């Protein structure tokens, strides 16, 4: 019964997921410059994904001493196994880093500016609240809104937080990255560009992990949290729509910046 509930939820969300998978942004990353512009905003989604994952982990697993057994061992197992690879995965050269750090390395390799994300982290280390710090750095308004939407889920019930993670992140990452990967590996101006190697590694790693391991585990975790509770299912659907809408608006904002960049180039 529970698996049928998740299948129904997935079907209801499929139009929004399709919009993300076929967003015109991916097809207009047609130069290293545009790739840099994309990554300078998208890095915030990479970072706040880790925040979402850690908050979900904190809510499911005892993270401090004295330790207590988790109330939901199945969900604790699923979220912990996902966290292991996201927070300390094998890198291109065989060492270990978080996926966020791999992404930062990929940005540096192609010449993208990492100063804004680093500035945010420094403000947070000094004790600034995210809701204030995000407005003190020079990034797109759409990026700020996306991050604030993510953090807004932290005050919501566990099943709503989980559905934002499952459908708003794990369920779209692989299919979202595929068009970009195909473009980077096939188009003449991208092929054989050594500076793209870390980014291509990152994309392929995410596609493999999310398709084969993370998303299936995340779906089972979500099914376990919702069970057959119709109210939780309804609340989860609303939260998933909110998360997916936020992603669409985030991508659209970056896409519009490409159009502005083209106009400036012509002028």
N, C-alpha and C positions, 0 to 999 in steps of 0.2 A: 504493500500500500504506500509506504513512504517513498519508494523509488518512483511510483507513479506521480506523486505530488511534485517531486523535483522535475520530472519530465514535463509536466504541465507548466511549471514555472519557467523552464527553459524555453518552451514553445512561445509563451506569452512575451518573453523578452527578446525573442529572435529578431523582430524588426529593428529594435534599437541596436542590437549586436551587429546586424547586417550594415547599418549606417556607419558604424565604427570601422568595420572591416573594409568597406568600400569608400571610405572618406577620400575626397580628392587630394587631400594633403600629401598622401604617400606618393602619388603620381607626379607631384610637382617638386619633389626633392630632386632637382635636376642638376645640381652643382655642389661642390664642396662648400661653397658659401651658404647655400640653403640648408645643407646638412648641419653646418655649424649653428645656424639660427634655430633649427629644430632642436638640436641637442641642448642648447643653452636654456631652453624652456622645459624640455622633456625631462631633464635631470631632476627637476623638482618633483615630478611624478614618480621617478625612480626612488627618490629619497622618501617621499611621504608614503609610498607603498611599504617601505621597511617600517615606518612608524605604525601603519595600519596592522601589519603583521605582528609587530611587537606588542601592540595593545591587545590584539586578539589572543596572543600567547599568554599575556599577563592575566587575562580574564579566565583562561581555561586551566592554567598550570600554576602551582605554587612556585614563586620565583625567589622567595627569601626564606631565611631561617628564622624561627623553626619551621620545618617543612610539614605540610599536611597532604594527604592523598587527594588527587583531583576528584571533583564531584562527577566528572564525565571523563573517564579514562580513555574511551575511544576517541573523542574529539581531541583530548590532550595528546594522544599518540600521533594523530594526523597533523596537527598544527606544529608539533615539535619536529617531526620529520621534514616538513617543508622549511622550517626555520633553519635547520642545520645547513641546508644547501644555499639558502638565500644569504645567510650571514657569514658563511665560510666555505665557499665553493672553490673547486680547482680552477686555476687561471690558465691563460694561454701558454705560459712558460712552465706550468707544472707546480707552481706555488699555490697558496690559498689566500683568497680575499673575499670580502662581501661582494655581492653583485653591484652594489652602489659604487664601491671602490673600482671595480672593473670598468664600470661605465665612465667614471671620472678619468681613468687612464685612457680610455678610448677617446674621450673629448680632448684631452691634452695632445694625443697623437695626431688628431686632425686639425689642431689649432683652434678649437672652440674655447671660448672664454669661460673659465670656471670661477671667476671672482664673485659672482652673485650668490651662487650656492655656498661658497666658502664663507662669504660675509654673513649669510643667514645662520650657518652653523656656529660661527663665532659669537653672534649675538645671543644665541640660545645657550651656549656654554657659559656666557657671562650672566645668565639668569633672566634674560629678556623673555617675555611670554611670546609664544608663536604668533598670537593674534595681533601683537604690536610689531614684532620684528619683521613680519612678512611685508609690512608697509614701508619699511625703512630701506629696502633694497630695490635696485632698478630692474624690475622684471615686468612682464606684461600683466595687465589687470586680469586677464583671463587665467593666467597661471596662479596669481594670488587667490582668485576665487576658487579655483580647483583645489588648492591645498587647504583652504579654509573649509571647503565642503568635506574633504577627507577627515579633517580633525573634528568636524561636527558630528561624525558618526561615533566618536569616542564616548559621547554622553548618552548614547542610545542603548536599548536592550541588546543582549548578546546576539540574538538571531539576526538583528538588523545590521550590527557590526559585521557579522560573519557573511551576510549576503552581499554587502558592499565589497568585501574582500573576494568572495567567490566569483560573482558575476562582473563586478566593476574592475577586477584585476585579473585573477587567474583564468577566468573564462574567455578573456579577449586577447590576452598578450600574444599567444602564438599566432593566431590568425591575423592580428594587427601587424606583427613584425614580418610576416611572410612577404607582402608586397615590397617592403623596403629592402629586405634581403635579396629578393630577385632582382631588384633594380640595381643594387650595389654590385651584384655579381655578373650582371649581363650587359649593362650599358658601357659603351666605350670609354667615356670620361671617368668612370669609376673603376673599371677592371684593372687588375694588376697594380693597384695603388697600395703600396705597402702601409701607408698611414691608416688604412681602413681595417687592417687585420684584427685589431682588438675589438672593434665594433662588430665586425662580422662574427667573430668568436662569441661575443656576448649575445648577439641575436640568435645564433644557432643553438647556443646552450639553453637559452630561455625557451625557444621553440620546442626543443627536445624534452626538457624537464616538465614544462607545463602540459604538453600534450600527453606524455606518457605517465607522469607521476603526480604532479602537483594538482592539476585540475580534477582528475578523478578522486584523489584523496579529499580535496576541498569539498566536492559535491557530497561525498559520504559524510563528511563532518557536518555540513549544512543540514542534510537529511536527518542526521542524528539530533541536531539542535531543534529542528522544527517538529519532528515526529509527524503526527497527523493532526496537529492543532490548527484549525481553520483560521483563527485569529492571527497566530504567528505567521501563517502562510500569507495572509493578506498584508500584514505589516512588512514582511520580507519582500513581497512584490513591490510595494511602494518604495522601500529603501533601495532596491535594485534599480528601479527606474530612475531614482534620483542620482545614483552613482553613475549610471550609463549616460544620462543626460549631461552630467558634469563633464564626462570624458568627451562627448561630442562637442560641447561648447569649448572645451580646452583645445581640441584639435582644430576647430574652426577659427579660433583666435590666432593660432600659429599660422594657419593657412592664409588668413587675411594679412598677416605681417609680410608674407611672401609677395602679395599683391602690392603692398606699399613699397616694398624694396624694389620691385620692378619699375614702379612709377618714378621713384627717386633716380634709378639707374638711367631711365630715359631722359629725365630732366637734366 
